[in-house]
Amino acid sequence: MTGHDGWEPESAGLVRPYVITRGRGLPDDEQLSLITLVTAAADHAQRPTRLSPEEKSLLDLCSAGYLSVAEIAGHTHLPLGVVRILLASLKEGGYLMTRPPVARARLADKEILEEVLNGLRAKFG
């Protein structure tokens, strides 16, 4: 809705994410990265009624199995930062379990790979 002089508040779009997250800040990237897997805790059936509609939606989505933080943000159409904040809050409340991403594998030593290749060539021609 515009005022009498045609002025429209610019911050109207920023208020909703702030209200959804209740002003909380972003969690650390190590705590919830884009590829961290999230699922509902086993005892999620005892949900309190004080959860926001967005938090209830996240719990319902996560109760189907493990999803990454990026997938959850895509399904909910909420900004990634908002989703990360809500997931961190639900995790602190014991409603969600997270599984950190698997650490990158160490690259194989080139000399060992050459020895294996030479051994295979010697054995099988």
C-alpha positions as CSV (number, residue, x, y, z in Angstrom):
1,M,0.0,0.0,0.0
2,T,1.4,3.4,-1.0
3,G,1.1,6.6,0.9
4,H,-0.5,9.8,-0.3
5,D,2.5,10.9,-2.2
6,G,3.2,7.5,-3.9
7,W,6.0,6.6,-1.5
8,E,6.2,2.9,-0.7
9,P,8.3,1.6,2.2
10,E,11.5,-0.2,0.9
11,S,12.0,-2.3,4.0
12,A,8.7,-4.2,3.7
13,G,10.4,-7.2,2.1
14,L,13.0,-7.3,4.8
15,V,10.7,-7.5,7.7
16,R,9.3,-11.0,7.1
17,P,12.6,-12.9,7.3
18,Y,13.5,-10.9,10.5
19,V,10.2,-11.8,12.0
20,I,10.5,-15.5,11.0
21,T,13.9,-15.8,12.5
22,R,13.0,-13.7,15.6
23,G,16.1,-11.7,15.0
24,R,18.5,-14.6,15.5
25,G,21.9,-14.6,13.7
26,L,23.3,-17.1,11.3
27,P,24.9,-20.2,12.6
28,D,28.6,-21.1,11.8
29,D,29.2,-22.6,8.4
30,E,30.8,-25.6,10.2
31,Q,27.5,-26.2,12.1
32,L,25.2,-26.1,9.1
33,S,26.8,-25.9,5.7
34,L,24.9,-26.3,2.4
35,I,25.6,-30.0,2.3
36,T,25.0,-30.9,5.9
37,L,22.3,-33.6,6.1
38,V,19.3,-33.0,8.3
39,T,16.5,-35.3,9.5
40,A,13.9,-35.2,12.2
41,A,14.7,-36.7,15.6
42,A,13.1,-40.1,16.5
43,D,11.0,-38.5,19.2
44,H,9.6,-35.7,16.9
45,A,6.1,-36.9,17.5
46,Q,6.0,-34.8,20.8
47,R,6.2,-31.4,19.1
48,P,5.2,-28.4,21.2
49,T,2.6,-26.1,19.8
50,R,4.9,-23.1,20.2
51,L,6.7,-23.8,16.9
52,S,6.2,-21.3,14.1
53,P,4.4,-22.4,10.9
54,E,7.8,-22.3,9.1
55,E,9.4,-24.5,11.8
56,K,6.6,-27.0,11.6
57,S,6.9,-27.1,7.8
58,L,10.7,-27.8,8.2
59,L,10.0,-30.6,10.7
60,D,7.4,-32.2,8.3
61,L,9.9,-32.0,5.4
62,C,12.7,-33.4,7.5
63,S,10.6,-36.3,8.8
64,A,10.7,-38.1,5.4
65,G,14.5,-38.7,5.7
66,Y,17.8,-37.0,5.3
67,L,17.9,-33.9,3.2
68,S,20.7,-31.4,2.7
69,V,20.3,-27.8,3.9
70,A,20.3,-26.6,0.3
71,E,17.5,-29.1,-0.6
72,I,15.4,-28.0,2.3
73,A,15.8,-24.3,1.3
74,G,14.8,-25.2,-2.3
75,H,11.7,-27.1,-1.1
76,T,10.5,-24.3,1.2
77,H,11.2,-21.4,-1.1
78,L,12.6,-19.5,1.9
79,P,16.0,-17.7,1.8
80,L,18.9,-19.9,2.7
81,G,19.9,-17.8,5.6
82,V,16.4,-18.1,7.1
83,V,16.4,-21.8,6.7
84,R,19.8,-22.2,8.3
85,I,18.7,-20.1,11.3
86,L,15.5,-22.1,11.8
87,L,17.3,-25.4,11.4
88,A,19.9,-24.4,14.0
89,S,17.1,-23.5,16.4
90,L,15.3,-26.8,15.8
91,K,18.5,-28.7,16.3
92,E,19.2,-26.9,19.6
93,G,15.7,-27.8,20.7
94,G,16.3,-31.5,20.0
95,Y,13.9,-31.8,17.1
96,L,16.5,-32.4,14.4
97,M,19.6,-34.5,14.0
98,T,22.3,-33.4,11.6
99,R,25.1,-35.4,10.0
100,P,28.1,-33.3,8.9
101,P,29.4,-33.7,5.4
102,V,31.9,-36.4,4.8
103,A,35.5,-35.0,4.8
104,R,37.2,-34.9,1.4
105,A,39.3,-38.0,0.7
106,R,43.0,-37.6,0.6
107,L,44.4,-37.9,-3.0
108,A,46.1,-41.1,-3.8
109,D,49.9,-41.1,-4.1
110,K,50.9,-41.1,-7.8
111,E,53.7,-43.6,-7.2
112,I,51.4,-46.1,-5.6
113,L,49.0,-45.9,-8.5
114,E,51.8,-46.4,-11.0
115,E,53.0,-49.5,-9.1
116,V,49.5,-50.9,-9.1
117,L,49.1,-50.2,-12.9
118,N,52.5,-51.8,-13.6
119,G,51.6,-54.8,-11.5
120,L,48.3,-55.2,-13.4
121,R,50.0,-54.9,-16.7
122,A,52.6,-57.6,-15.7
123,K,49.9,-60.0,-14.5
124,F,47.3,-59.5,-17.3
125,G,49.4,-58.2,-20.2
